[in-house]
Amino acid sequence: MLLDQQGQRVGLPVAYRDSRTNGLMAQAQQQLGKRDIYQRSGIQFLPFNTLYQLRALTEQQPELIPHIAHALLMPDYFSYRLTGKMNWEYTNATTTQLVNINSDDWDESLLAWSGANKAWFGRPTHPGNVIGHWICPQGNEIPVVAVASHDTASAVIASPLNGSRAAYLSSGTWSLMGFESQTPFTNDTALAANITNEGGAEGRYRVLKNIMGLWLLQRVLQERQINDLPALIAATQALPACRFIINPNDDRFINPEAMCSEIQAACRETAQPIPESDAELARCIFDSLALLYADVLHELAQLRGEDFSQLHIVGGGCQNTLLNQLCADACVFG
């Protein structure tokens, strides 16, 4: 959220899947060097990262720049509205691809490329600090404490990881699979696998990979006007496995005009049967996600040189028992 000197909004927030950032990730890699960006930030390359959002803003809406005094990420904007105090919470800030992984502060080279002014930002602070106070209607002052404001950072804190061989899968619109580490992984193997090193609680890193997740199913439910999800899952479970396989992380699925048609096109282009029914589309998504989960878990194990013996699934998607079992089968758990 962009604010002026008086703390008022400058422009309107933009959905992160908006097409305004198209082509900017490739442009950054060409101009700054893919490896250099990764060594600085440790963050996975995704076309909607804040690095590219700010570049899109400065290129496409330059008239707003003179009015901007502060830039807050959305959770920090909510805490600002509650307290009148600005805070840049660390776990969420790291996901912007603008924070230097060595200094835990904003990287000047990456900010310069984005077109943003470093003066718009305060130094990122780790969760746990009292940001300020909300004065409730009765007049009492309620402390507002900074949590790990990136939702996955909080989900990982809640995961019962009980040893070095435990991994997590935060399953929802996005599926985020990874492990906790005291040190980041920014070597060439991590870069090639597009692994991200996001900030976690108590100085730990969330070494993980973003997977497109149940966004694909959400779009299918919307397009087919499906309201009875348990019935759909039951029908899906009765179908044979792995007849239709796609790569859920293909950029074509980020925000297509029609998800059902895009899935069918991907199957057609790879000479597979075409999923037509609601259940077939769902089966395609579940099988494809489970296989991708297994691939990513293998990548993570190779990266750190040790296999995993447990995978803790958290988030709203953990209620999908069929997908959980397919994941366990593909990852050879259970």
C-alpha positions in Angstrom: 0.0 0.0 0.0 1.5 3.4 -1.0 0.9 6.3 1.3 1.6 10.0 1.1 3.1 12.2 3.8 -0.2 12.4 5.7 -0.6 8.6 5.6 -3.3 8.7 3.0 -3.5 6.1 0.2 -1.8 7.0 -3.1 -3.6 5.1 -5.9 -5.4 1.8 -5.4 -3.9 -1.6 -4.4 -3.5 -4.0 -7.3 -4.2 -7.7 -7.3 -0.9 -9.6 -7.4 -2.0 -11.8 -10.4 -2.6 -8.6 -12.5 -0.8 -8.7 -15.8 1.0 -5.5 -15.3 4.2 -7.3 -14.3 4.3 -9.5 -17.5 7.9 -9.6 -18.9 9.5 -7.7 -16.0 11.0 -10.7 -14.3 12.9 -11.6 -17.5 13.9 -8.0 -17.9 15.4 -7.9 -14.3 17.3 -11.2 -14.9 18.7 -9.8 -18.1 19.7 -6.4 -16.7 20.9 -7.4 -13.2 21.8 -11.1 -13.7 19.6 -13.9 -12.4 22.4 -15.3 -10.1 23.1 -11.8 -8.7 19.5 -11.2 -7.8 19.3 -14.6 -6.2 22.5 -14.2 -4.2 21.2 -10.9 -2.9 17.7 -11.9 -2.0 17.6 -15.7 -1.8 14.1 -15.6 -3.0 12.4 -17.7 -5.7 11.7 -16.1 -9.0 7.9 -15.5 -9.3 6.5 -13.0 -11.8 4.4 -11.2 -9.2 7.1 -10.6 -6.6 7.1 -7.0 -5.2 10.3 -6.3 -7.0 8.4 -6.4 -10.3 5.3 -4.8 -8.9 7.2 -1.7 -8.0 8.9 -1.6 -11.4 5.5 -1.9 -13.0 4.3 1.0 -10.9 7.2 3.3 -11.6 7.0 2.6 -15.4 3.3 2.6 -15.9 2.1 5.2 -13.3 5.0 7.7 -12.9 2.6 10.4 -12.0 2.1 8.8 -8.6 5.8 8.8 -7.6 6.0 12.4 -6.4 3.2 11.8 -3.9 4.6 8.6 -2.3 6.2 8.9 1.1 5.8 5.4 2.5 5.3 1.9 1.1 3.7 -0.7 3.4 2.9 -4.4 2.7 -0.7 -5.2 3.4 -0.4 -6.7 6.9 1.7 -3.7 7.9 -1.0 -1.4 6.5 -3.6 -3.0 8.7 -1.5 -2.6 11.8 -0.9 1.0 10.8 -4.6 1.6 10.5 -5.0 0.1 14.0 -2.2 2.0 15.7 -1.1 4.9 13.6 2.5 3.4 13.7 4.3 2.1 10.7 6.1 -1.3 10.9 7.8 -3.4 8.3 7.6 -6.9 9.5 10.5 -9.1 8.6 8.9 -12.5 7.5 6.7 -10.8 4.9 9.3 -8.3 3.8 11.7 -11.0 2.8 9.2 -12.4 0.3 9.3 -9.1 -1.8 12.7 -10.1 -3.3 13.9 -6.7 -2.1 15.5 -7.6 1.2 19.2 -8.5 1.3 19.6 -12.0 2.7 22.9 -11.0 4.4 21.9 -7.7 6.0 18.2 -8.4 6.6 17.7 -4.8 5.3 16.4 -3.5 1.9 18.9 -4.1 -0.9 19.8 -0.8 -2.5 20.6 -2.3 -5.9 17.3 -4.2 -6.1 15.4 -1.1 -4.9 17.2 1.0 -7.5 16.1 -1.3 -10.3 12.5 -1.3 -9.0 12.4 2.5 -9.2 11.4 2.7 -5.5 12.9 5.1 -3.1 14.6 3.5 0.0 13.1 6.3 2.1 9.7 4.8 1.5 10.7 1.9 3.8 11.8 1.4 7.4 14.2 -1.3 8.4 12.4 -4.7 8.7 11.7 -5.8 12.3 11.4 -9.4 13.5 8.0 -10.4 14.8 7.1 -10.1 18.5 7.5 -6.3 18.9 4.6 -4.1 20.1 3.9 -1.9 17.2 1.5 0.4 19.0 -1.9 0.5 20.6 -5.4 0.4 19.3 -7.8 2.5 21.3 -11.1 0.6 21.5 -14.5 2.4 21.6 -14.5 2.1 25.5 -11.2 4.0 25.6 -8.9 1.1 26.6 -5.6 0.9 24.9 -5.0 -2.6 23.4 -1.4 -3.5 22.5 -1.0 -4.5 18.8 1.9 -7.0 18.5 3.6 -7.8 15.2 3.1 -11.5 14.4 4.9 -13.4 11.6 2.7 -11.6 9.1 3.4 -13.8 6.1 0.7 -16.4 6.5 3.1 -19.3 5.7 5.5 -18.0 8.3 2.7 -18.3 10.9 1.6 -21.7 9.5 5.2 -23.1 9.9 5.3 -21.9 13.5 2.1 -23.9 14.1 3.4 -27.0 12.4 4.6 -29.7 14.8 8.0 -30.1 13.2 9.8 -32.4 15.7 13.2 -32.9 14.1 15.5 -32.2 11.3 13.9 -34.8 9.1 10.4 -33.2 9.2 9.1 -31.1 6.3 5.9 -29.1 6.0 3.3 -28.5 3.3 1.1 -25.5 3.8 -1.8 -26.5 1.5 -4.2 -23.9 0.2 -4.6 -21.6 -2.7 -0.8 -22.0 -2.9 1.1 -25.1 -1.7 4.3 -24.2 0.0 6.6 -27.1 0.8 9.8 -26.8 2.7 11.8 -27.2 5.9 13.2 -24.9 8.6 16.9 -24.1 8.6 19.3 -22.0 10.6 21.1 -21.0 7.3 19.8 -20.2 3.9 20.5 -22.2 0.7 21.6 -19.9 -2.2 24.0 -22.2 -4.1 23.6 -23.0 -7.8 21.6 -26.1 -7.0 19.0 -24.0 -5.1 18.9 -21.4 -7.9 18.4 -24.1 -10.5 15.5 -25.6 -8.5 14.0 -22.1 -7.9 14.1 -22.6 -4.1 13.2 -19.7 -1.9 14.7 -18.7 1.5 12.0 -16.7 3.2 12.3 -15.3 6.7 10.9 -17.3 9.6 10.4 -16.8 13.3 13.3 -16.6 15.7 15.9 -16.1 13.0 15.2 -19.3 11.1 14.8 -19.5 7.4 11.8 -21.2 5.6 13.6 -23.0 2.8 10.7 -23.9 0.5 9.2 -23.9 -3.0 5.9 -22.3 -4.0 3.6 -24.7 -5.9 0.5 -23.4 -7.6 -1.8 -25.4 -5.3 -5.6 -25.5 -5.0 -5.9 -22.3 -7.0 -6.5 -24.5 -10.0 -9.4 -26.3 -8.2 -10.8 -23.0 -7.0 -11.0 -21.7 -10.5 -12.6 -24.9 -11.8 -15.2 -24.8 -9.0 -16.0 -21.2 -10.0 -16.2 -21.8 -13.7 -18.3 -25.0 -13.4 -20.4 -23.5 -10.5 -19.7 -26.4 -8.2 -21.0 -26.0 -4.7 -20.8 -29.5 -3.3 -17.0 -30.1 -2.8 -17.3 -33.3 -0.8 -19.5 -34.9 -3.5 -16.9 -33.8 -6.1 -14.1 -35.3 -4.1 -16.0 -38.6 -3.7 -16.6 -38.8 -7.5 -13.0 -38.0 -8.1 -11.8 -40.7 -5.8 -13.6 -43.3 -7.8 -11.7 -42.4 -11.0 -8.5 -44.2 -12.1 -5.3 -42.4 -11.1 -2.9 -40.4 -13.4 -4.8 -40.5 -16.7 -4.3 -36.7 -17.0 -1.1 -35.1 -15.8 -0.2 -31.4 -16.1 2.6 -29.2 -14.5 0.6 -27.1 -12.0 3.6 -24.7 -11.8 3.4 -23.8 -15.5 2.9 -20.0 -15.8 -0.1 -20.6 -18.0 -2.1 -21.5 -14.8 -1.3 -18.3 -12.9 -4.4 -16.5 -14.1 -5.8 -17.9 -17.3 -9.1 -16.6 -18.8 -10.6 -20.1 -18.4 -8.8 -22.6 -16.1 -10.8 -25.6 -17.4 -9.9 -24.8 -21.0 -6.3 -24.2 -20.1 -6.0 -27.6 -18.3 -7.6 -29.3 -21.3 -5.3 -27.6 -23.7 -2.2 -28.7 -21.7 -3.4 -32.3 -21.8 -4.2 -32.0 -25.5 -0.7 -30.6 -26.3 0.9 -33.5 -24.5 -1.2 -36.1 -26.4 -3.1 -37.2 -23.3 -6.8 -37.9 -22.8 -8.8 -34.8 -22.2 -10.5 -34.3 -18.8 -14.1 -33.3 -19.6 -16.2 -33.9 -16.5 -15.9 -32.0 -13.2 -14.5 -35.1 -11.5 -11.9 -35.7 -14.3 -10.7 -32.1 -14.0 -10.4 -32.4 -10.2 -8.6 -35.8 -10.6 -6.1 -34.2 -13.0 -5.4 -31.4 -10.5 -5.0 -33.7 -7.5 -2.8 -36.3 -9.3 -0.7 -33.6 -10.8 -0.2 -31.8 -7.5 0.7 -35.1 -5.6 3.3 -35.9 -8.2 4.7 -32.4 -8.1 4.8 -32.6 -4.3 7.0 -35.7 -4.5 9.3 -34.0 -7.0 9.7 -31.0 -4.8 10.3 -33.0 -1.7 13.0 -34.9 -3.5 14.6 -31.6 -4.7 14.6 -30.3 -1.1 16.1 -33.6 0.2 18.9 -33.4 -2.4 19.5 -29.7 -1.6 20.2 -30.4 2.1 21.7 -33.9 1.6 19.2 -35.7 3.9 15.9 -37.4 3.3 12.7 -36.6 5.1 10.8 -39.0 7.2 7.7 -36.8 7.9 5.6 -34.3 6.1 3.2 -32.2 8.1 0.3 -30.9 6.0 -1.3 -27.7 7.4 -3.6 -25.0 6.1 -7.1 -25.2 4.6 -6.1 -27.8 2.1 -5.3 -30.3 4.8 -9.0 -31.0 5.0 -8.8 -32.6 1.5 -8.1 -36.2 2.7 -7.9 -37.5 -0.9 -5.2 -35.1 -1.8 -3.4 -35.8 1.5 -3.4 -39.6 0.7 -2.3 -39.1 -2.9 0.5 -36.9 -1.5 1.5 -39.6 1.0 1.5 -42.3 -1.7 3.6 -40.2 -4.1 6.1 -39.2 -1.4 6.2 -42.8 -0.1 4.8 -41.9 3.4 2.5 -44.3 5.1 
